[in-house]
Amino acid sequence: MSLFKLRCCVPICMLTLISCASKTRQVDPQWTEEMFFKQAQLAMDEYNYQRALYYYGVFLVRYPENHQLAIAAEYEKAFINYKMGNYAIASESYHEIIRKYDESPYAILYHPKFRRLCEIGLRNIEKKEAVNLRLFWRAREKAWAEENGESILDTGEAS
């Protein structure tokens, strides 16, 4: 095989292997409600967030009438998005779950911990956004100072 063909073949083979490895396994039609949570947790333990999201999503489609577990699955999906850094999706999901606690006729069935966890998640997102905003402005301030021959001391650098 020529060197050119080998160079072209290797990336294609790598992409094929990666795409096959990241595919979600089939969901057995016989899975119980608990199996979805068990498989999603196993996926989380392996940091395979996409697979966990998939399992919770299929659970919500297959068992929407189980309100107690549905709210747990919705929370888990929101938390996974938070862990993945998808803060806008996580925030929207947390707000939707809290809205369900306030408005749903099934709210009495929901475990109260998921509301508290959503409120904590929202606070954490706000904190991350505030820190990122401060870091953004601090970086812009330093860039401006350097462009203008100035220097800005960070806290702890002053003598």
N, CA and C atoms as an extended XYZ file, in Angstrom:
477
Properties=species:S:1:pos:R:3:atomname:S:1:resname:S:1:resid:I:1 pbc="F F F"
N         0.861       -1.170        0.000 N   MET     1
C         0.000        0.000        0.000 CA  MET     1
C         0.902        1.226        0.000 C   MET     1
N         0.559        2.177       -0.815 N   SER     2
C         1.383        3.379       -0.900 CA  SER     2
C         1.232        4.230        0.348 C   SER     2
N         2.203        5.072        0.598 N   LEU     3
C         2.183        5.956        1.762 CA  LEU     3
C         0.986        6.902        1.713 C   LEU     3
N         0.635        7.378        0.510 N   PHE     4
C        -0.512        8.276        0.356 CA  PHE     4
C        -1.808        7.576        0.762 C   PHE     4
N        -2.002        6.343        0.291 N   LYS     5
C        -3.224        5.594        0.624 CA  LYS     5
C        -3.265        5.311        2.124 C   LYS     5
N        -2.114        4.999        2.699 N   LEU     6
C        -2.056        4.725        4.126 CA  LEU     6
C        -2.433        5.961        4.938 C   LEU     6
N        -1.927        7.128        4.534 N   ARG     7
C        -2.249        8.374        5.239 CA  ARG     7
C        -3.735        8.702        5.142 C   ARG     7
N        -4.362        8.379        4.041 N   CYS     8
C        -5.796        8.645        3.870 CA  CYS     8
C        -6.642        7.628        4.618 C   CYS     8
N        -6.172        6.388        4.682 N   CYS     9
C        -6.941        5.302        5.278 CA  CYS     9
C        -6.973        5.386        6.808 C   CYS     9
N        -5.863        5.744        7.417 N   VAL    10
C        -5.771        5.763        8.879 CA  VAL    10
C        -6.790        6.721        9.505 C   VAL    10
N        -6.908        7.983        9.056 N   PRO    11
C        -7.907        8.862        9.680 CA  PRO    11
C        -9.342        8.354        9.495 C   PRO    11
N        -9.621        7.773        8.349 N   ILE    12
C       -10.975        7.253        8.119 CA  ILE    12
C       -11.258        6.101        9.066 C   ILE    12
N       -10.293        5.206        9.245 N   CYS    13
C       -10.468        4.088       10.167 CA  CYS    13
C       -10.645        4.592       11.601 C   CYS    13
N        -9.877        5.600       11.997 N   MET    14
C        -9.983        6.155       13.343 CA  MET    14
C       -11.362        6.759       13.577 C   MET    14
N       -11.840        7.520       12.603 N   LEU    15
C       -13.174        8.115       12.733 CA  LEU    15
C       -14.242        7.054       12.838 C   LEU    15
N       -14.113        5.990       12.064 N   THR    16
C       -15.087        4.901       12.113 CA  THR    16
C       -15.086        4.253       13.483 C   THR    16
N       -13.901        3.976       14.032 N   LEU    17
C       -13.821        3.367       15.359 CA  LEU    17
C       -14.396        4.268       16.430 C   LEU    17
N       -14.089        5.550       16.372 N   ILE    18
C       -14.595        6.496       17.369 CA  ILE    18
C       -16.105        6.600       17.281 C   ILE    18
N       -16.640        6.706       16.084 N   SER    19
C       -18.089        6.858       15.949 CA  SER    19
C       -18.812        5.602       16.393 C   SER    19
N       -18.240        4.429       16.148 N   CYS    20
C       -18.876        3.191       16.589 CA  CYS    20
C       -18.806        3.056       18.107 C   CYS    20
N       -17.707        3.489       18.697 N   ALA    21
C       -17.540        3.377       20.142 CA  ALA    21
C       -18.493        4.297       20.888 C   ALA    21
N       -18.882        5.409       20.293 N   SER    22
C       -19.728        6.357       21.016 CA  SER    22
C       -21.219        6.121       20.783 C   SER    22
N       -21.573        5.157       19.960 N   LYS    23
C       -22.986        4.874       19.709 CA  LYS    23
C       -23.633        4.337       20.979 C   LYS    23
N       -24.873        4.691       21.167 N   THR    24
C       -25.626        4.209       22.316 CA  THR    24
C       -26.089        2.792       22.042 C   THR    24
N       -25.976        1.974       23.048 N   ARG    25
C       -26.423        0.605       22.892 CA  ARG    25
C       -27.943        0.563       22.766 C   ARG    25
N       -28.418       -0.506       22.185 N   GLN    26
C       -29.862       -0.689       22.037 CA  GLN    26
C       -30.518       -0.798       23.406 C   GLN    26
N       -31.719       -0.317       23.488 N   VAL    27
C       -32.503       -0.444       24.706 CA  VAL    27
C       -33.380       -1.672       24.545 C   VAL    27
N       -33.237       -2.579       25.455 N   ASP    28
C       -34.027       -3.802       25.430 CA  ASP    28
C       -35.489       -3.453       25.712 C   ASP    28
N       -36.411       -3.923       24.889 N   PRO    29
C       -37.826       -3.608       25.112 CA  PRO    29
C       -38.349       -4.148       26.443 C   PRO    29
N       -37.635       -5.089       27.033 N   GLN    30
C       -38.064       -5.681       28.305 CA  GLN    30
C       -37.539       -4.933       29.533 C   GLN    30
N       -36.757       -3.880       29.306 N   TRP    31
C       -36.198       -3.158       30.447 CA  TRP    31
C       -37.302       -2.605       31.338 C   TRP    31
N       -37.081       -2.731       32.614 N   THR    32
C       -37.995       -2.131       33.584 CA  THR    32
C       -37.591       -0.672       33.801 C   THR    32
N       -38.414        0.041       34.532 N   GLU    33
C       -38.101        1.434       34.849 CA  GLU    33
C       -36.767        1.542       35.576 C   GLU    33
N       -36.536        0.609       36.495 N   GLU    34
C       -35.302        0.629       37.272 CA  GLU    34
C       -34.074        0.367       36.397 C   GLU    34
N       -34.230       -0.466       35.353 N   MET    35
C       -33.103       -0.761       34.468 CA  MET    35
C       -32.606        0.493       33.754 C   MET    35
N       -33.527        1.373       33.375 N   PHE    36
C       -33.109        2.611       32.716 CA  PHE    36
C       -32.222        3.429       33.648 C   PHE    36
N       -32.625        3.547       34.902 N   PHE    37
C       -31.841        4.320       35.859 CA  PHE    37
C       -30.496        3.640       36.135 C   PHE    37
N       -30.509        2.312       36.237 N   LYS    38
C       -29.263        1.585       36.479 CA  LYS    38
C       -28.300        1.778       35.310 C   LYS    38
N       -28.782        1.628       34.078 N   GLN    39
C       -27.929        1.782       32.907 CA  GLN    39
C       -27.449        3.226       32.755 C   GLN    39
N       -28.326        4.176       33.051 N   ALA    40
C       -27.923        5.586       32.979 CA  ALA    40
C       -26.837        5.881       34.009 C   ALA    40
N       -26.971        5.313       35.203 N   GLN    41
C       -25.964        5.534       36.236 CA  GLN    41
C       -24.641        4.893       35.842 C   GLN    41
N       -24.687        3.709       35.242 N   LEU    42
C       -23.462        3.074       34.759 CA  LEU    42
C       -22.791        3.947       33.691 C   LEU    42
N       -23.596        4.513       32.814 N   ALA    43
C       -23.056        5.407       31.792 CA  ALA    43
C       -22.417        6.633       32.443 C   ALA    43
N       -23.057        7.169       33.472 N   MET    44
C       -22.494        8.324       34.189 CA  MET    44
C       -21.168        7.951       34.851 C   MET    44
N       -21.107        6.753       35.422 N   ASP    45
C       -19.868        6.301       36.063 CA  ASP    45
C       -18.727        6.217       35.064 C   ASP    45
N       -19.059        5.981       33.803 N   GLU    46
C       -18.058        5.907       32.731 CA  GLU    46
C       -17.878        7.262       32.041 C   GLU    46
N       -18.496        8.312       32.566 N   TYR    47
C       -18.465        9.663       31.985 CA  TYR    47
C       -19.037        9.688       30.566 C   TYR    47
N       -19.938        8.767       30.292 N   ASN    48
C       -20.595        8.727       28.987 CA  ASN    48
C       -21.938        9.452       29.135 C   ASN    48
N       -21.856       10.779       29.156 N   TYR    49
C       -23.031       11.597       29.425 CA  TYR    49
C       -24.080       11.491       28.330 C   TYR    49
N       -23.651       11.350       27.090 N   GLN    50
C       -24.619       11.247       25.996 CA  GLN    50
C       -25.468        9.989       26.143 C   GLN    50
N       -24.835        8.889       26.511 N   ARG    51
C       -25.591        7.649       26.696 CA  ARG    51
C       -26.567        7.792       27.862 C   ARG    51
N       -26.124        8.394       28.941 N   ALA    52
C       -27.008        8.587       30.099 CA  ALA    52
C       -28.199        9.466       29.717 C   ALA    52
N       -27.941       10.544       28.981 N   LEU    53
C       -29.046       11.396       28.517 CA  LEU    53
C       -30.022       10.594       27.665 C   LEU    53
N       -29.489        9.745       26.822 N   TYR    54
C       -30.331        8.910       25.958 CA  TYR    54
C       -31.231        8.002       26.797 C   TYR    54
N       -30.655        7.314       27.789 N   TYR    55
C       -31.440        6.402       28.614 CA  TYR    55
C       -32.539        7.144       29.379 C   TYR    55
N       -32.205        8.300       29.934 N   TYR    56
C       -33.240        9.064       30.638 CA  TYR    56
C       -34.308        9.558       29.662 C   TYR    56
N       -33.899        9.944       28.475 N   GLY    57
C       -34.853       10.398       27.470 CA  GLY    57
C       -35.803        9.294       27.047 C   GLY    57
N       -35.266        8.097       26.812 N   VAL    58
C       -36.125        6.962       26.439 CA  VAL    58
C       -37.046        6.614       27.594 C   VAL    58
N       -36.523        6.666       28.825 N   PHE    59
C       -37.374        6.408       29.990 CA  PHE    59
C       -38.578        7.354       29.999 C   PHE    59
N       -38.316        8.640       29.773 N   LEU    60
C       -39.400        9.630       29.822 CA  LEU    60
C       -40.443        9.385       28.730 C   LEU    60
N       -40.011        8.869       27.601 N   VAL    61
C       -40.962        8.552       26.530 CA  VAL    61
C       -41.737        7.286       26.873 C   VAL    61
N       -41.041        6.291       27.409 N   ARG    62
C       -41.666        4.989       27.668 CA  ARG    62
C       -42.536        4.976       28.917 C   ARG    62
N       -42.175        5.735       29.934 N   TYR    63
C       -42.894        5.691       31.218 CA  TYR    63
C       -43.303        7.084       31.700 C   TYR    63
N       -44.027        7.847       30.919 N   PRO    64
C       -44.382        9.206       31.358 CA  PRO    64
C       -45.362        9.222       32.531 C   PRO    64
N       -46.063        8.118       32.730 N   GLU    65
C       -47.064        8.091       33.798 CA  GLU    65
C       -46.448        7.876       35.182 C   GLU    65
N       -45.181        7.480       35.244 N   ASN    66
C       -44.519        7.320       36.537 CA  ASN    66
C       -43.949        8.679       36.937 C   ASN    66
N       -44.782        9.485       37.539 N   HIS    67
C       -44.427       10.872       37.838 CA  HIS    67
C       -43.268       10.989       38.823 C   HIS    67
N       -43.189       10.059       39.779 N   GLN    68
C       -42.099       10.130       40.746 CA  GLN    68
C       -40.746        9.919       40.081 C   GLN    68
N       -40.643        8.936       39.213 N   LEU    69
C       -39.376        8.696       38.535 CA  LEU    69
C       -39.156        9.664       37.376 C   LEU    69
N       -40.235       10.145       36.782 N   ALA    70
C       -40.088       11.093       35.667 CA  ALA    70
C       -39.417       12.374       36.138 C   ALA    70
N       -39.798       12.867       37.304 N   ILE    71
C       -39.177       14.091       37.800 CA  ILE    71
C       -37.700       13.830       38.121 C   ILE    71
N       -37.394       12.622       38.595 N   ALA    72
C       -36.005       12.263       38.866 CA  ALA    72
C       -35.206       12.208       37.554 C   ALA    72
N       -35.799       11.622       36.514 N   ALA    73
C       -35.122       11.542       35.216 CA  ALA    73
C       -34.913       12.937       34.636 C   ALA    73
N       -35.905       13.799       34.774 N   GLU    74
C       -35.761       15.168       34.277 CA  GLU    74
C       -34.646       15.894       35.025 C   GLU    74
N       -34.590       15.695       36.334 N   TYR    75
C       -33.508       16.319       37.100 CA  TYR    75
C       -32.154       15.782       36.645 C   TYR    75
N       -32.050       14.475       36.484 N   GLU    76
C       -30.781       13.878       36.072 CA  GLU    76
C       -30.330       14.422       34.721 C   GLU    76
N       -31.264       14.596       33.800 N   LYS    77
C       -30.914       15.167       32.499 CA  LYS    77
C       -30.394       16.597       32.657 C   LYS    77
N       -31.043       17.372       33.509 N   ALA    78
C       -30.600       18.750       33.749 CA  ALA    78
C       -29.199       18.747       34.371 C   ALA    78
N       -28.980       17.863       35.327 N   PHE    79
C       -27.687       17.784       36.001 CA  PHE    79
C       -26.582       17.356       35.035 C   PHE    79
N       -26.890       16.413       34.153 N   ILE    80
C       -25.903       15.976       33.158 CA  ILE    80
C       -25.529       17.156       32.262 C   ILE    80
N       -26.521       17.927       31.845 N   ASN    81
C       -26.216       19.098       31.021 CA  ASN    81
C       -25.348       20.084       31.791 C   ASN    81
N       -25.606       20.230       33.075 N   TYR    82
C       -24.767       21.091       33.917 CA  TYR    82
C       -23.329       20.572       33.923 C   TYR    82
N       -23.164       19.259       34.141 N   LYS    83
C       -21.829       18.668       34.182 CA  LYS    83
C       -21.113       18.808       32.843 C   LYS    83
N       -21.868       18.815       31.741 N   MET    84
C       -21.282       18.941       30.415 CA  MET    84
C       -20.970       20.396       30.069 C   MET    84
N       -21.372       21.322       30.932 N   GLY    85
C       -21.124       22.737       30.670 CA  GLY    85
C       -22.198       23.390       29.817 C   GLY    85
N       -23.289       22.697       29.595 N   ASN    86
C       -24.423       23.250       28.844 CA  ASN    86
C       -25.326       24.000       29.823 C   ASN    86
N       -24.829       25.126       30.321 N   TYR    87
C       -25.515       25.828       31.401 CA  TYR    87
C       -26.860       26.398       30.983 C   TYR    87
N       -27.007       26.836       29.757 N   ALA    88
C       -28.301       27.375       29.318 CA  ALA    88
C       -29.360       26.288       29.318 C   ALA    88
N       -29.001       25.099       28.826 N   ILE    89
C       -29.957       23.986       28.807 CA  ILE    89
C       -30.265       23.549       30.229 C   ILE    89
N       -29.233       23.439       31.050 N   ALA    90
C       -29.435       23.026       32.443 CA  ALA    90
C       -30.326       24.020       33.175 C   ALA    90
N       -30.053       25.307       32.997 N   SER    91
C       -30.848       26.339       33.663 CA  SER    91
C       -32.310       26.270       33.242 C   SER    91
N       -32.531       26.139       31.954 N   GLU    92
C       -33.898       26.037       31.447 CA  GLU    92
C       -34.596       24.807       32.030 C   GLU    92
N       -33.882       23.705       32.100 N   SER    93
C       -34.456       22.472       32.648 CA  SER    93
C       -34.741       22.616       34.138 C   SER    93
N       -33.809       23.212       34.882 N   TYR    94
C       -34.043       23.425       36.311 CA  TYR    94
C       -35.290       24.292       36.522 C   TYR    94
N       -35.415       25.359       35.744 N   HIS    95
C       -36.593       26.225       35.877 CA  HIS    95
C       -37.882       25.473       35.551 C   HIS    95
N       -37.835       24.620       34.540 N   GLU    96
C       -39.017       23.845       34.151 CA  GLU    96
C       -39.418       22.881       35.263 C   GLU    96
N       -38.450       22.253       35.889 N   ILE    97
C       -38.750       21.332       36.994 CA  ILE    97
C       -39.369       22.099       38.161 C   ILE    97
N       -38.803       23.242       38.501 N   ILE    98
C       -39.364       24.060       39.591 CA  ILE    98
C       -40.782       24.501       39.251 C   ILE    98
N       -41.016       24.859       37.984 N   ARG    99
C       -42.365       25.232       37.556 CA  ARG    99
C       -43.339       24.077       37.774 C   ARG    99
N       -42.891       22.858       37.502 N   LYS   100
C       -43.753       21.689       37.709 CA  LYS   100
C       -44.098       21.524       39.188 C   LYS   100
N       -43.142       21.789       40.074 N   TYR   101
C       -43.423       21.713       41.507 CA  TYR   101
C       -44.492       22.739       41.892 C   TYR   101
N       -44.489       23.891       41.231 N   ASP   102
C       -45.442       24.951       41.550 CA  ASP   102
C       -46.809       24.744       40.897 C   ASP   102
N       -46.845       24.127       39.707 N   GLU   103
C       -48.070       24.115       38.927 CA  GLU   103
C       -48.668       22.739       38.644 C   GLU   103
N       -47.895       21.690       38.707 N   SER   104
C       -48.387       20.377       38.309 CA  SER   104
C       -49.327       19.787       39.362 C   SER   104
N       -50.413       19.164       38.912 N   PRO   105
C       -51.290       18.480       39.868 CA  PRO   105
C       -50.607       17.247       40.473 C   PRO   105
N       -49.491       16.800       39.896 N   TYR   106
C       -48.767       15.642       40.401 CA  TYR   106
C       -47.635       16.029       41.348 C   TYR   106
N       -47.494       17.298       41.636 N   ALA   107
C       -46.372       17.776       42.445 CA  ALA   107
C       -46.316       17.105       43.812 C   ALA   107
N       -47.447       16.711       44.334 N   ILE   108
C       -47.465       16.053       45.641 CA  ILE   108
C       -46.722       14.718       45.591 C   ILE   108
N       -46.590       14.154       44.394 N   LEU   109
C       -45.885       12.878       44.227 CA  LEU   109
C       -44.372       13.053       44.110 C   LEU   109
N       -43.923       14.267       43.828 N   TYR   110
C       -42.503       14.512       43.598 CA  TYR   110
C       -41.742       14.551       44.913 C   TYR   110
N       -40.595       13.947       44.906 N   HIS   111
C       -39.743       14.032       46.089 CA  HIS   111
C       -39.230       15.469       46.190 C   HIS   111
N       -39.289       16.082       47.380 N   PRO   112
C       -38.874       17.491       47.521 CA  PRO   112
C       -37.394       17.739       47.246 C   PRO   112
N       -36.566       16.700       47.298 N   LYS   113
C       -35.128       16.918       47.108 CA  LYS   113
C       -34.804       17.439       45.711 C   LYS   113
N       -35.605       17.078       44.695 N   PHE   114
C       -35.278       17.506       43.341 CA  PHE   114
C       -35.496       19.008       43.158 C   PHE   114
N       -36.473       19.537       43.845 N   ARG   115
C       -36.659       20.997       43.795 CA  ARG   115
C       -35.457       21.697       44.426 C   ARG   115
N       -35.045       21.208       45.595 N   ARG   116
C       -33.890       21.805       46.286 CA  ARG   116
C       -32.630       21.683       45.428 C   ARG   116
N       -32.441       20.531       44.805 N   LEU   117
C       -31.262       20.338       43.961 CA  LEU   117
C       -31.297       21.262       42.744 C   LEU   117
N       -32.483       21.508       42.196 N   CYS   118
C       -32.599       22.440       41.069 CA  CYS   118
C       -32.252       23.853       41.508 C   CYS   118
N       -32.712       24.245       42.688 N   GLU   119
C       -32.398       25.577       43.201 CA  GLU   119
C       -30.889       25.720       43.423 C   GLU   119
N       -30.250       24.668       43.944 N   ILE   120
C       -28.803       24.689       44.130 CA  ILE   120
C       -28.109       24.778       42.773 C   ILE   120
N       -28.588       24.002       41.802 N   GLY   121
C       -28.009       24.036       40.462 CA  GLY   121
C       -28.093       25.419       39.847 C   GLY   121
N       -29.228       26.077       40.011 N   LEU   122
C       -29.391       27.434       39.469 CA  LEU   122
C       -28.428       28.410       40.141 C   LEU   122
N       -28.262       28.289       41.460 N   ARG   123
C       -27.309       29.153       42.167 CA  ARG   123
C       -25.882       28.906       41.681 C   ARG   123
N       -25.544       27.641       41.461 N   ASN   124
C       -24.198       27.317       40.976 CA  ASN   124
C       -23.957       27.891       39.581 C   ASN   124
N       -24.968       27.835       38.735 N   ILE   125
C       -24.838       28.411       37.390 CA  ILE   125
C       -24.640       29.914       37.484 C   ILE   125
N       -25.405       30.571       38.354 N   GLU   126
C       -25.253       32.023       38.541 CA  GLU   126
C       -23.840       32.358       39.018 C   GLU   126
N       -23.318       31.570       39.951 N   LYS   127
C       -21.963       31.812       40.451 CA  LYS   127
C       -20.935       31.643       39.341 C   LYS   127
N       -21.064       30.578       38.549 N   LYS   128
C       -20.122       30.346       37.446 CA  LYS   128
C       -20.175       31.482       36.440 C   LYS   128
N       -21.377       31.951       36.133 N   GLU   129
C       -21.511       33.052       35.183 CA  GLU   129
C       -20.897       34.330       35.739 C   GLU   129
N       -21.072       34.578       37.039 N   ALA   130
C       -20.484       35.772       37.651 CA  ALA   130
C       -18.959       35.705       37.624 C   ALA   130
N       -18.412       34.541       37.944 N   VAL   131
C       -16.951       34.373       37.920 CA  VAL   131
C       -16.437       34.546       36.496 C   VAL   131
N       -17.103       33.921       35.532 N   ASN   132
C       -16.669       34.051       34.142 CA  ASN   132
C       -16.734       35.493       33.665 C   ASN   132
N       -17.759       36.222       34.085 N   LEU   133
C       -17.883       37.623       33.696 CA  LEU   133
C       -16.742       38.443       34.302 C   LEU   133
N       -16.432       38.204       35.576 N   ARG   134
C       -15.321       38.923       36.216 CA  ARG   134
C       -14.002       38.603       35.522 C   ARG   134
N       -13.788       37.324       35.182 N   LEU   135
C       -12.547       36.943       34.497 CA  LEU   135
C       -12.468       37.582       33.120 C   LEU   135
N       -13.594       37.650       32.419 N   PHE   136
C       -13.633       38.266       31.094 CA  PHE   136
C       -13.224       39.730       31.195 C   PHE   136
N       -13.840       40.477       32.124 N   TRP   137
C       -13.528       41.893       32.249 CA  TRP   137
C       -12.115       42.114       32.759 C   TRP   137
N       -11.636       41.245       33.622 N   ARG   138
C       -10.260       41.369       34.115 CA  ARG   138
C        -9.279       41.170       32.958 C   ARG   138
N        -9.543       40.180       32.089 N   ALA   139
C        -8.668       39.945       30.937 CA  ALA   139
C        -8.693       41.130       29.988 C   ALA   139
N        -9.871       41.714       29.768 N   ARG   140
C        -9.959       42.891       28.896 CA  ARG   140
C        -9.226       44.073       29.505 C   ARG   140
N        -9.337       44.236       30.802 N   GLU   141
C        -8.652       45.319       31.498 CA  GLU   141
C        -7.136       45.163       31.361 C   GLU   141
N        -6.629       43.946       31.541 N   LYS   142
C        -5.190       43.701       31.400 CA  LYS   142
C        -4.730       43.950       29.968 C   LYS   142
N        -5.524       43.506       28.981 N   ALA   143
C        -5.166       43.719       27.567 CA  ALA   143
C        -5.102       45.209       27.261 C   ALA   143
N        -6.060       45.974       27.768 N   TRP   144
C        -6.062       47.421       27.541 CA  TRP   144
C        -4.814       48.039       28.157 C   TRP   144
N        -4.490       47.628       29.391 N   ALA   145
C        -3.316       48.181       30.075 CA  ALA   145
C        -2.046       47.890       29.294 C   ALA   145
N        -1.912       46.675       28.794 N   GLU   146
C        -0.713       46.323       28.027 CA  GLU   146
C        -0.621       47.125       26.734 C   GLU   146
N        -1.763       47.321       26.080 N   GLU   147
C        -1.776       48.099       24.836 CA  GLU   147
C        -1.379       49.557       25.084 C   GLU   147
N        -1.655       50.055       26.275 N   ASN   148
C        -1.388       51.453       26.599 CA  ASN   148
C        -0.160       51.636       27.483 C   ASN   148
N         0.678       50.609       27.562 N   GLY   149
C         1.919       50.727       28.319 CA  GLY   149
C         1.703       50.799       29.812 C   GLY   149
N         0.599       50.352       30.292 N   GLU   150
C         0.301       50.345       31.722 CA  GLU   150
C         0.500       48.935       32.264 C   GLU   150
N         0.434       48.829       33.557 N   SER   151
C         0.423       47.501       34.173 CA  SER   151
C        -0.630       47.485       35.260 C   SER   151
N        -1.245       46.360       35.381 N   ILE   152
C        -2.281       46.185       36.407 CA  ILE   152
C        -1.829       45.049       37.309 C   ILE   152
N        -1.811       45.320       38.586 N   LEU   153
C        -1.411       44.303       39.532 CA  LEU   153
C        -2.629       43.495       39.955 C   LEU   153
N        -2.459       42.175       39.939 N   ASP   154
C        -3.516       41.315       40.483 CA  ASP   154
C        -3.425       41.343       41.995 C   ASP   154
N        -4.485       40.986       42.652 N   THR   155
C        -4.482       40.924       44.101 CA  THR   155
C        -3.388       39.968       44.538 C   THR   155
N        -2.613       40.375       45.483 N   GLY   156
C        -1.508       39.560       45.961 CA  GLY   156
C        -0.194       39.885       45.283 C   GLY   156
N        -0.210       40.664       44.206 N   GLU   157
C         1.030       41.043       43.517 CA  GLU   157
C         1.594       42.337       44.059 C   GLU   157
N         0.789       43.093       44.764 N   ALA   158
C         1.245       44.396       45.282 CA  ALA   158
C         2.306       44.163       46.358 C   ALA   158
N         3.293       45.064       46.397 N   SER   159
C         4.320       44.910       47.416 CA  SER   159
C         4.145       45.901       48.525 C   SER   159
